[in-house]
Amino acid sequence: MELKQLSDEQLSEFDTDDMFVERWNLITQCIDRDFPDGKFCFLDLGGGNGIFTDRLLYRYPEARAVVLDNSELLIRRNKPNPRKTILLASVEDMEAKLAGQQFDIVFMNWLLHHLVADSYAQTRENVRSAVGLARRHLTPKGRVSVFENLCDGILLDGLPSYLIFYISSSRWLAPLTKKLGANTAGVGVCYRSERQWLALFSSVGLRAVSSQAEKEPWYIPTFKKVLLYVLHIRDLKANLFWLKAG
Ligand SMILES: C[S@@+](CC[C@H](N)C(=O)[O-])C[C@H]1O[C@@H](n2cnc3c(N)ncnc32)[C@H](O)[C@@H]1O
């Protein structure tokens, strides 16, 4: 994989817990349905500070976890837990690090849009490769759980994804995009529409058991609403893809 890396200053913005009640409920409903006895092991790829993993381990006392992230800064924020293994590594090296371990659930919450390269095509390859690797570490009853922010287009479904990628990754535009609130200014992000994500998952042999958007609308100030319109975005919302092999 050819991956661009955020600075520690940019990464420190991710030392938060964005798993609000509605998002948490979407995930736990899927887990409770597919793993009713609460006994499962999971891998949290791009798990950062480990707060999400800690919350799951607390709710499911028989679960075990591995958190993998390539940010030393965020990995150091993890609280120890006898049921949690913490790995400092990039997703591209997960095979070697995980040494054949299998998981009932692989979480990738707001990770995939960060796997950016210089071109849009290579970025798509990075994401395909990461999701493909994750799939290889699933147990037969395994699920892949992906939370991502969707940017469906108004008329052209895939257009906002291109525009956001090229504008956010431009070093030349970085002073402006940073001022507009883009934490990843100059490095870039690659959001996608729901249809684009589903096509990408399907290309590595994963299909959606469910795809659910959060209902709670985001607070978006007026000037940003104008920006969304300029970028051809119909709406911005977080979506949970709950996937299985097949
Ligand atoms: C937006 S944060 C999401 C953190 C966490 N999953 C959450 O939902 O709060 C993105 C995370 O992906 C991690 N990340 C980015 N690129 C990575 C890579 N190549 N390998 C592993 N982790 C990566 C970052 O360090 C960061 O922790």
The ligand as a Gaussian input file, in Angstrom:
#p B3LYP/6-31G(d) Opt

LIG

0 1
 C      -10.908000       9.030000      12.600000
 S       -9.872000       8.041000      13.597000
 C      -11.026000       6.831000      14.179000
 C      -10.599000       6.215000      15.481000
 C      -11.550000       5.190000      16.065000
 N      -11.735000       4.058000      15.178000
 C      -12.870000       5.845000      16.390000
 O      -13.871000       5.505000      15.766000
 O      -12.904000       6.716000      17.268000
 C       -8.912000       7.145000      12.417000
 C       -7.957000       6.171000      13.062000
 O       -7.327000       5.408000      12.042000
 C       -5.959000       5.280000      12.381000
 N       -5.212000       4.973000      11.154000
 C       -5.043000       5.748000      10.060000
 N       -4.292000       5.120000       9.149000
 C       -3.979000       3.906000       9.670000
 C       -3.219000       2.798000       9.207000
 N       -2.618000       2.810000       8.014000
 N       -3.114000       1.713000      10.001000
 C       -3.711000       1.678000      11.219000
 N       -4.439000       2.710000      11.714000
 C       -4.575000       3.804000      10.952000
 C       -5.604000       6.617000      12.999000
 O       -4.398000       6.569000      13.742000
 C       -6.844000       6.863000      13.844000
 O       -6.750000       6.256000      15.102000

